[in-house]
Amino acid sequence: MTTPKGQGGFTLVETTIALVLMMIVSAGIAPLFVYAMRYNSAAAIRAGALAIAQVKLEQLRATPFNSCVSSTETLSVGDPSSGSQSYTVQLTVVNTTSTLKDITLVVTPKARSTTGGQYAGQSGWMYGQVIIYTKRTTITPGPNLN
């Protein structure tokens, strides 16, 4: 069969097959976009938790040794008009000796459980909870200072 000049093109069957192939490829790629959005939002939450942990540790370093005590507070990161993320900051200070304290800092995104749940298992890191263990000692001159 010959076609008149300028009348060449795709048939309806060819177009339908191409659309079906594009739908199959799109259906395979769609979960990747959901995966990427999930991990990007989790990274933003974790970055906020790390920023709060850093600020809290700097405040703790500036605090006199005897004033370092356990506390719990709520802090927010971000612009309140565009939506800020709130975090619960739990600071646990244990007097190991008269000159040494063990400190545990837990920063948890607000409205999430700190008793496991989604933080349990291998993927718990991605939901933003940050746990820092450190020690604090008094500044005392050693025996060789004099």
N, C-alpha and C positions, 0 to 999 in steps of 0.2 A: 504494500500500500504506500502510495506516495502522498506526501503532505504538501500543500501549497506553500510557497515561499513566505516565511515570516509566521508560520503557524506552528512551529515546533515548540515543545514544552513537556511538562510532566503530566502523566495520566493521573486519574483519581486514585488508582491502586498504588502507584509509586508514592504519591503524597501521603496516603494513609500508612503505608509501611514506614516511611520516614518519621511520621508523627509517633507511631507506636515505639519505634526505637528510641526516640528522644524522651518519651515518657518513662521507659525502662531505665535509661541512664539517669534521668532526673530523680526517679524514685530511689536509686542507689546512692545518689549524692546528697539528698535531703537530710538523712541522719547525721552526716558529717557537719552540716551547718548547725544543727541542734547541739551536737557535741562541742563544737567550737564556742558557741555562745555560752554554754554551761560552764566551761572551764575558764573563759574570759571573765565572767561575772564572779566566779569563785576566786580568781586571782585578784580581782579588785577588793573583795572582802578580806582576803588574807593580807593584802598590802596595807589596808587600813588597820588591821589587827597588829601587824608588825610595827607600824608607825606609832600606835598607842603604846605598845610594849617598850619601844625605844624611849619615848618621852617619860614613861613611868620609871624606867631604870635610871635615866638621867636625874629625875627628881629624887630617887632613892639614894643616888651617890651624893647629892647635895645635902641630904638630911644627916644630922649628927647620928652617930652610932646608937646612942641610947634612945633616940626618938624613932628608930625603925620599928614599926609595929604592924601587925596584920590589919588589913582593911579590905573593904569591898566597895566599889563605886561604879557608876555608869558614865561613860564618856561617849561623845559623838564625833564623827568625822564627816566632813562634807558641808555643803551649803544647805541650810534648813529649807530654803525656798525651792530648791531643786531636788531635795531628798537627801537626807543624811543617814548614815548607818550608825546605829548605837551599839556599843560594846559593853559588856560587863567585865570589869577588871578586878580580879581576886588576887590579893597579895597575902601570902602566908609567910610569916617570919617565925622561925623556931630558934630559940637560944640554945646552941649546942654547948658552948662554954661561956665563961664570962667575957671572952674576947672574940667569940666567933658566932655568927648567926647563919643558918641555912635559910635561903629565900626561894620561894616558888611563886612565879608570876604567871597567872592564867588569864588570857584575854579571849573572851568568847563573844561572837556576834549575838546581839540581843534577839530574843524570841527563839533561841535554840537551846536545847538541853545540854548541860555540862555533865550529865551522868551516863554518857555513852551514846546510844542511839546512832545517829548518823556519823558521830565522831569515832565510832568503833571500827576496827578493821583497817585494811590497807588503804582505803580511800578517805579516811578521816581527815587527812591533811588538807584536802581541797575545800573544805567548808569554812576555813578561816580561823579555827581555834589555834592559838599560839600558847605554848607552855615553855617557860624559861626557868631553869634551875641555876642558882648562883649562890655564892657565899659572900659574907661581909665580915670584915674584921676591924678591930679598933686600930688606931694609929698609935703605936707605943714605941718608944725608943728601945733598940736592942741593947744587949749587954756591952757591945763594942763601941757604942756611940760616945761614951764619956771618954 
